[in-house]
Amino acid sequence: MEAVEWVNEPLKEAAQIQLRAAFDTGVVRRAANGYVGRAVISVARLVNSKPLRNMLVESPDSPLALAVSDSLYQDVVLSGLPGLPVNRFQQVAIEEKEYAGWAWILAPHHNMTDGGHRDVILQPGPAQGDER
């Protein structure tokens, strides 16, 4: 995030950039047209999701909005590693194309008012990244 702020610092407000980033874990393989795997699909859906896009609209001063999969949040963020502000992640339902799942989003300058948890009902969707 500091690098984006460093780039934005000398720029006029209208020229500053905002970035979306997403992370998941899983097996990824090289294929003829790029990379394949459940995590590749998950990251593509998370980074292009409406909740992550909305986070930047709602937080115009944030240079970065981050989405992590539920499994990454459970395994890494909740582990208490320094620099990961657990209380600033917000749980959201993501439904993009064939993907349906929970994610956790963070905008570094976004003020959370409800402790991060949202009451969202997620309907089961098709299998994620099934490549048989």
Contact map, one row per residue, 1 for C-alpha under 8 A:
111110000000000000000000000000000000000000000000000000000000001100000000000000000000000000000000000000000000000000000000000000000000
111111000000000000000000000000000000000000000000000000000000000000000000000000000000000000000000000000000000000000000000000000000000
111111100000000000000000000000000000000000000000000000000000000000000000000000000000000000000000000000000000000000000000000000000000
111111110000000011000000000000000000000000000000000000000000001100000000000000000000000000000000000000000000000000000000000000000000
111111111000000000000000000000000000000000000000000000000000001000000000000000000000000000000000000000000000000000000000000000000000
011111111100000000000000000000000000000000000000000000000000000000000000000000000000000000000000000000000000000000000000000000000000
001111111110000100000000000000000000000000000000000000000000000000000000000000000000000000000000000000000000000000000000000000000000
000111111111001110000000000000000000000000000000000000000000000000000000000000000000000000000000000000000000000000000000000000000000
000011111110000000000000000000000000000000000000000000000000000000000000000000000000000000000000000000000000000000000000000000000000
000001111111000000000000000000000000000000000000000000000000000000000000000000000000000000000000000000000000000000000000000000000000
000000111111111100000000000000000000000000000000000000000000000000000000000000000000000000000000000000000000000000000000000000000000
000000010111111100000000000000000000000000000000000000000000000000000000000000000000000000000000000000000000000000000000000000000000
000000000011111100000000000000000000000000000000000000000000000000000000000000000000000000000000000000000000000000000000000000000000
000000000011111100000000000000000000000000000000000000000000000000000000000000000000000000000000000000000000000000000000000000000000
000000010011111110000000000000000000000000000000000000000000000000000000000000000000000000000000000000000000000000000000000000000000
000000110011111111000000000000000000000000000000000000000000000000000000000000000000000000000000000000000000000000000000000000000000
000100010000001111100000000000000000000000000000000000000000001000000000000000000000000000000000000000000000000000000000000000000000
000100000000000111110000000000000000000000000000000000010000011110000000000000000000000000000000000000000000000000000000000000000000
000000000000000011111000000000000000000000000000000000000000001110000000000000000000000000000000000000000000000000000000000000000000
000000000000000001111100000000000000000000000010000110000000000111100000000000000000000000000000000000000000000000000000000000000000
000000000000000000111110000000000000000000000010000000000000000111100000000000000000000000000000000000000000000000000000000000000000
000000000000000000011111000000000000000000110110000000000000000001111000000000000000000000000000000000000000000000000000000000000000
000000000000000000001111100000000000000000100000000000000000000000111001000000000000000000000000000000000000000000000000000000000000
000000000000000000000111110000000000001001100000000000000000000000011011000000000000000000000000000000000000000000000000000000000000
000000000000000000000011111000000000001000000000000000000000000000000011000000000000000000000000000000000000000000000000000000000000
000000000000000000000001111100000000111000000000000000000000000000000000000000000000000000000000000000000000000000000000000000000000
000000000000000000000000111110000000111000000000000000000000000000000000000000000000000000000000000000000000000000000000000000000000
000000000000000000000000011111000011111100000000000000000000000000000000000000000000000000000000000000000000000000000000000000000000
000000000000000000000000001111100011100000000000000000000000000000000000000000000000000000000000000000000000000000000000000000000000
000000000000000000000000000111110111000000000000000000000000000000000000000000000000000000000000000000000000000000000000000000000000
000000000000000000000000000011111111000000000000000000000000000000000000000000000000000000000000000000000000000000000000000000000000
000000000000000000000000000001111100000000000000000000000000000000000000000000000000000000000000000000000000000000000000000000000000
000000000000000000000000000000111110000000000000000000000000000000000000000000000000000000000000000000000000000000000000000000000000
000000000000000000000000000001111111000000000000000000000000000000000000000000000000000000000000000000000000000000000000000000000000
000000000000000000000000000111101111100100000000000000000000000000000000000000000000000000000000000000000000000000000000000000000000
000000000000000000000000000111100111110110000000000000000000000000000000000000000000000000000000000000000000000000000000000000000000
000000000000000000000000011110000011111110000000000000000000000000000000000000000000000000000000000000000000000000000000000000001010
000000000000000000000000011100000001111111000000000000000000000000000000000000000000000000000000000000000000000000000000000000011100
000000000000000000000001111100000000111111100000000000000000000000000000000000000000000000000000000000000000000000000000000000001000
000000000000000000000000000100000011111111110000000000000000000000000000000000000000000000000000000000000000000000000000000000000000
000000000000000000000000000000000001111111111000000000000000000000000000000000000000000000000000001000000000000000000000000000011000
000000000000000000000001000000000000011111111100000000000000000000001000000000000000000000000000001000000000000000000000000000011000
000000000000000000000111000000000000001111111110000000000000000000000000000000000000000000000000000000000000000000000000000000000000
000000000000000000000100000000000000000111111111000000000000000000000000000000000000000000000000000000000000000000000000000000000000
000000000000000000000000000000000000000011111111100000000000000000000000000000000000000000000101101000000000000000000000000000000000
000000000000000000000100000000000000000001111111100100000000000000111000000000000000000000000100000000100000000000000000000000000000
000000000000000000011100000000000000000000111111100100000000000000100000000000000000000000000000000000000000000000000000000000000000
000000000000000000000000000000000000000000011111110110000000000000000000000000000000000000000000000000000000000000000000000000000000
000000000000000000000000000000000000000000001111111110000000000000000000000000000000000000000111000000000000000000000000000000000000
000000000000000000000000000000000000000000000001111111000000000000000000000000000000000000000100000000000000000000000000000000000000
000000000000000000000000000000000000000000000000111111100000000000000000000000000000000000010100000000000000000000000000000000000000
000000000000000000010000000000000000000000000111111111110000000011100000000000000000000000000000000000001000000000000000000000000000
000000000000000000010000000000000000000000000001111111111000000000000000000000000000000000000000000000000000000000000000000000000000
000000000000000000000000000000000000000000000000011111111100000000000000000000000000000000000000000000000000000000000000000000000000
000000000000000000000000000000000000000000000000001111111110000010000000000000000000000000000000000000000010010000000000000000000000
000000000000000001000000000000000000000000000000000111111111010110000000000000000000000000000000000000000010000000000000000000000000
000000000000000000000000000000000000000000000000000011111111000000000000000000000000000000000000000000000000000000000000000000000000
000000000000000000000000000000000000000000000000000001111111000000000000000000000000000000000000000000000000010000000000000000000000
000000000000000000000000000000000000000000000000000000111111110000000000000000000000000000000000000000000010110000000000000000000000
000000000000000000000000000000000000000000000000000000011111111000000000000000000000000000000000000000000000000000000000000000000000
000000000000000000000000000000000000000000000000000000000011111000000000000000000000000000000000000000000000100000000000000000000000
000000000000000001000000000000000000000000000000000000010011111110000000000000000000000000000000000000000011110000000000000000000000
100110000000000011100000000000000000000000000000000000000001111110000000000000000000000000000000000000000000000000000000000000000000
100100000000000001111000000000000000000000000000000000010000011111000000000000000000000000000000000000000011000000000000000000000000
000000000000000001111000000000000000000000000000000100110000011111100000000000000000000000000000000000001111000000000000000000000000
000000000000000000011100000000000000000000000000000100000000000111110000000000000000000000000000000000001110000000000000000000000000
000000000000000000011110000000000000000000000110000100000000000011111000000000000000000000000000000000111100000000000000000000000000
000000000000000000000111000000000000000000000100000000000000000001111101100000000000000000000000000000111000000000000000000000000000
000000000000000000000111000000000000000001000100000000000000000000111111100000000000000000000000000001110000000000000000000000000000
000000000000000000000000000000000000000000000000000000000000000000011111110000000000000000000000000011110000000000000000000000000000
000000000000000000000001100000000000000000000000000000000000000000001111111000000000000000000000000000000000000000000000000000000000
000000000000000000000011100000000000000000000000000000000000000000011111111110000000000000000000000000000000000000000000000000000000
000000000000000000000000000000000000000000000000000000000000000000011111111111000000000000000000000000010000000000000000000000000000
000000000000000000000000000000000000000000000000000000000000000000000111111111100000000000000000000000000000000000000000000000000000
000000000000000000000000000000000000000000000000000000000000000000000011111111100000000000000000000000000000000000000000000000000000
000000000000000000000000000000000000000000000000000000000000000000000001111111111000000000000000000000000000000000000000000000000000
000000000000000000000000000000000000000000000000000000000000000000000001111111111001110000000000000000000000000000000000000000000000
000000000000000000000000000000000000000000000000000000000000000000000000111111111000010000000000000000000000000000000000000000000000
000000000000000000000000000000000000000000000000000000000000000000000000011111111000000000000000000000000000000000000000000000000000
000000000000000000000000000000000000000000000000000000000000000000000000000111111101010000000000000000000000000000000000000000000000
000000000000000000000000000000000000000000000000000000000000000000000000000111111111000000000000000000000000000000000000000000000000
000000000000000000000000000000000000000000000000000000000000000000000000000000011111000000000000000000000000000000000000000000000000
000000000000000000000000000000000000000000000000000000000000000000000000000000001111100000000000000000000000000000000000000000000000
000000000000000000000000000000000000000000000000000000000000000000000000000010011111110000000000000000000000000000000000000000000000
000000000000000000000000000000000000000000000000000000000000000000000000000010000011111110000000000000000000000000000000000000000000
000000000000000000000000000000000000000000000000000000000000000000000000000011010001111110000000000000000000000000000000000000000000
000000000000000000000000000000000000000000000000000000000000000000000000000000000000111110000000000000000000000000110000000000000000
000000000000000000000000000000000000000000000000000000000000000000000000000000000000111111000000000000000111011100110000000000000000
000000000000000000000000000000000000000000000000000000000000000000000000000000000000111111100000000000011110000000010000000000000000
000000000000000000000000000000000000000000000000000000000000000000000000000000000000000111110000000000011100000100111100000000000000
000000000000000000000000000000000000000000000000000000000000000000000000000000000000000011111000000001111000000000011100000000000000
000000000000000000000000000000000000000000000000001000000000000000000000000000000000000001111100000001111000000000000101000000000000
000000000000000000000000000000000000000000000000000000000000000000000000000000000000000000111110000111100000000000000001110000000000
000000000000000000000000000000000000000000001100111000000000000000000000000000000000000000011111001111100000000000000000000000000000
000000000000000000000000000000000000000000000000100000000000000000000000000000000000000000001111111110000000000000000000000000000000
000000000000000000000000000000000000000000001000100000000000000000000000000000000000000000000111111100000000000000000000000000000000
000000000000000000000000000000000000000000001000000000000000000000000000000000000000000000000011111000000000000000000000000000000000
000000000000000000000000000000000000000000000000000000000000000000000000000000000000000000000011111100000000000000000000000011110000
000000000000000000000000000000000000000011001000000000000000000000000000000000000000000000000111111110000000000000000000000011110000
000000000000000000000000000000000000000000000000000000000000000000000000000000000000000000001111011111000000000000000000011111010000
000000000000000000000000000000000000000000000000000000000000000000000100000000000000000000001110001111100000000000000000010000000000
000000000000000000000000000000000000000000000000000000000000000000001100000000000000000000111100000111110000000000000000010000000000
000000000000000000000000000000000000000000000100000000000000000000111100000000000000000000111100000011111000000000000000000000000000
000000000000000000000000000000000000000000000000000000000000000000111100100000000000000011110000000001111100000000000000000000000000
000000000000000000000000000000000000000000000000000100000000000011110000000000000000000011110000000000111110000000000000000000000000
000000000000000000000000000000000000000000000000000000000000000011100000000000000000000111000000000000011111010000000000000000000000
000000000000000000000000000000000000000000000000000000110010010111000000000000000000000110000000000000001111110000000000000000000000
000000000000000000000000000000000000000000000000000000000000010110000000000000000000000100000000000000000111110000000000000000000000
000000000000000000000000000000000000000000000000000000000010110000000000000000000000000000000000000000000011111000000000000000000000
000000000000000000000000000000000000000000000000000000100110010000000000000000000000000100000000000000000111111100000000000000000000
000000000000000000000000000000000000000000000000000000000000000000000000000000000000000100000000000000000000111110000000000000000000
000000000000000000000000000000000000000000000000000000000000000000000000000000000000000101000000000000000000011111110000000000000000
000000000000000000000000000000000000000000000000000000000000000000000000000000000000000000000000000000000000001111110000000000000000
000000000000000000000000000000000000000000000000000000000000000000000000000000000000000000000000000000000000000111111100000000000000
000000000000000000000000000000000000000000000000000000000000000000000000000000000000001101000000000000000000000111111000000000000000
000000000000000000000000000000000000000000000000000000000000000000000000000000000000001111100000000000000000000111111100000000000000
000000000000000000000000000000000000000000000000000000000000000000000000000000000000000001100000000000000000000001111110000000000000
000000000000000000000000000000000000000000000000000000000000000000000000000000000000000001110000000000000000000001011111000000000000
000000000000000000000000000000000000000000000000000000000000000000000000000000000000000000000000000000000000000000001111100000000000
000000000000000000000000000000000000000000000000000000000000000000000000000000000000000000011000000000000000000000000111110000000000
000000000000000000000000000000000000000000000000000000000000000000000000000000000000000000001000000000000000000000000011111000000000
000000000000000000000000000000000000000000000000000000000000000000000000000000000000000000001000000111000000000000000001111100000000
000000000000000000000000000000000000000000000000000000000000000000000000000000000000000000000000000100000000000000000000111110000000
000000000000000000000000000000000000000000000000000000000000000000000000000000000000000000000000000100000000000000000000011111000000
000000000000000000000000000000000000000000000000000000000000000000000000000000000000000000000000011100000000000000000000001111100000
000000000000000000000000000000000000000000000000000000000000000000000000000000000000000000000000011100000000000000000000000111110000
000000000000000000000000000000000000000000000000000000000000000000000000000000000000000000000000011000000000000000000000000011111100
000000000000000000000000000000000000010011000000000000000000000000000000000000000000000000000000011100000000000000000000000001111100
000000000000000000000000000000000000111011000000000000000000000000000000000000000000000000000000000000000000000000000000000000111110
000000000000000000000000000000000000010000000000000000000000000000000000000000000000000000000000000000000000000000000000000000111111
000000000000000000000000000000000000100000000000000000000000000000000000000000000000000000000000000000000000000000000000000000001111
000000000000000000000000000000000000000000000000000000000000000000000000000000000000000000000000000000000000000000000000000000000111
